[in-house]
Amino acid sequence: MVKAKKVNSKTSATLNEIERIKTGIVGLDKLVKGGFIKGSTMLISGGTGVGKSIFSMQYLWEGLQSGESCVYVTMEETAEDLRQDALVFGWDFEEYEKKGKFKFVEKNILEDTNFEFFDIDKMKASRIVIDSISLLSFVIEDKSSMRGRLKELIKSLKERNLTTLLVSESMDEERLSVLGIEEFVADGVIILKYTSVGAQAGRLLFIRKMRRTNHSEKLHPIKIGTQGIRILSV
């Protein structure tokens, strides 16, 4: 006779009490037990044109609609370009900038590798996007130093209870990021990809990793429409 496995009620209760926030990506919350864990750090990885910036802005827009303060740190595109891109989906970030609830931070990582959080602290922000963390590879060549800097950055973000998206370019199917270490220090990894092969031709989303969360392990086709990214199969 096989004995039933004893369930630790204390552990079960703790897992059920984990605070989660809505992602704003239609269909994604169902795949990750209701949303991202509050205060966690997510890596959004993918090649060119798969929707990483749209995913990021959609995530922050959801926060603004919930009354949160949010920050988008951009190291490649200009803030004005991002504002205009967002308007295509009806997301008027400038309105929230005027209210002091949102801020685009343009950062030249080639001139300054430090991440200061004075504005974030003043705003009491709860969500932040850093796009693209891959650019650190141009200024910090030593991999061990890079890992230390990333861990230090994530520690600072967690101390502020910020739920963070780190955006990274992926090189190929085997290597999820330019640095090759972001996926190990992040709490979760979401891969966006484009395929032109077979019945699943188009953009796809895959949840590679999600700590303390049961999640889908399937490839999910996604569509970018007038309201942003939507997962087609849940």
ChimeraX attribute file (.defattr): number of C-alpha atoms within 10 A of each C-alpha:
attribute: neighborCount
match mode: 1-to-1
recipient: residues
	/A:1	3
	/A:2	4
	/A:3	5
	/A:4	6
	/A:5	6
	/A:6	6
	/A:7	8
	/A:8	8
	/A:9	9
	/A:10	9
	/A:11	10
	/A:12	10
	/A:13	10
	/A:14	9
	/A:15	12
	/A:16	10
	/A:17	9
	/A:18	12
	/A:19	12
	/A:20	17
	/A:21	17
	/A:22	18
	/A:23	21
	/A:24	22
	/A:25	19
	/A:26	17
	/A:27	18
	/A:28	25
	/A:29	18
	/A:30	13
	/A:31	16
	/A:32	19
	/A:33	16
	/A:34	16
	/A:35	18
	/A:36	25
	/A:37	22
	/A:38	18
	/A:39	20
	/A:40	21
	/A:41	26
	/A:42	25
	/A:43	27
	/A:44	30
	/A:45	28
	/A:46	24
	/A:47	18
	/A:48	11
	/A:49	12
	/A:50	21
	/A:51	21
	/A:52	23
	/A:53	20
	/A:54	19
	/A:55	22
	/A:56	23
	/A:57	23
	/A:58	22
	/A:59	21
	/A:60	28
	/A:61	24
	/A:62	19
	/A:63	22
	/A:64	18
	/A:65	10
	/A:66	11
	/A:67	10
	/A:68	17
	/A:69	24
	/A:70	28
	/A:71	23
	/A:72	21
	/A:73	20
	/A:74	22
	/A:75	20
	/A:76	13
	/A:77	14
	/A:78	13
	/A:79	17
	/A:80	11
	/A:81	9
	/A:82	17
	/A:83	16
	/A:84	15
	/A:85	16
	/A:86	21
	/A:87	12
	/A:88	13
	/A:89	17
	/A:90	12
	/A:91	20
	/A:92	15
	/A:93	21
	/A:94	18
	/A:95	11
	/A:96	16
	/A:97	15
	/A:98	10
	/A:99	10
	/A:100	13
	/A:101	19
	/A:102	26
	/A:103	23
	/A:104	19
	/A:105	16
	/A:106	15
	/A:107	19
	/A:108	12
	/A:109	18
	/A:110	12
	/A:111	8
	/A:112	9
	/A:113	14
	/A:114	10
	/A:115	11
	/A:116	10
	/A:117	13
	/A:118	9
	/A:119	12
	/A:120	20
	/A:121	11
	/A:122	9
	/A:123	17
	/A:124	16
	/A:125	22
	/A:126	22
	/A:127	28
	/A:128	25
	/A:129	28
	/A:130	20
	/A:131	24
	/A:132	22
	/A:133	23
	/A:134	20
	/A:135	19
	/A:136	18
	/A:137	14
	/A:138	10
	/A:139	13
	/A:140	16
	/A:141	11
	/A:142	9
	/A:143	13
	/A:144	11
	/A:145	11
	/A:146	18
	/A:147	18
	/A:148	12
	/A:149	16
	/A:150	18
	/A:151	16
	/A:152	12
	/A:153	15
	/A:154	20
	/A:155	13
	/A:156	15
	/A:157	21
	/A:158	16
	/A:159	10
	/A:160	16
	/A:161	17
	/A:162	22
	/A:163	22
	/A:164	27
	/A:165	27
	/A:166	23
	/A:167	25
	/A:168	26
	/A:169	22
	/A:170	22
	/A:171	15
	/A:172	12
	/A:173	10
	/A:174	8
	/A:175	13
	/A:176	24
	/A:177	23
	/A:178	18
	/A:179	23
	/A:180	17
	/A:181	16
	/A:182	26
	/A:183	22
	/A:184	13
	/A:185	16
	/A:186	22
	/A:187	20
	/A:188	23
	/A:189	24
	/A:190	20
	/A:191	23
	/A:192	25
	/A:193	24
	/A:194	19
	/A:195	12
	/A:196	9
	/A:197	8
	/A:198	7
	/A:199	7
	/A:200	13
	/A:201	11
	/A:202	15
	/A:203	20
	/A:204	20
	/A:205	20
	/A:206	17
	/A:207	20
	/A:208	17
	/A:209	21
	/A:210	20
	/A:211	14
	/A:212	13
	/A:213	17
	/A:214	11
	/A:215	17
	/A:216	18
	/A:217	11
	/A:218	14
	/A:219	18
	/A:220	19
	/A:221	20
	/A:222	22
	/A:223	14
	/A:224	15
	/A:225	10
	/A:226	9
	/A:227	14
	/A:228	20
	/A:229	21
	/A:230	17
	/A:231	17
	/A:232	13
	/A:233	11
	/A:234	14
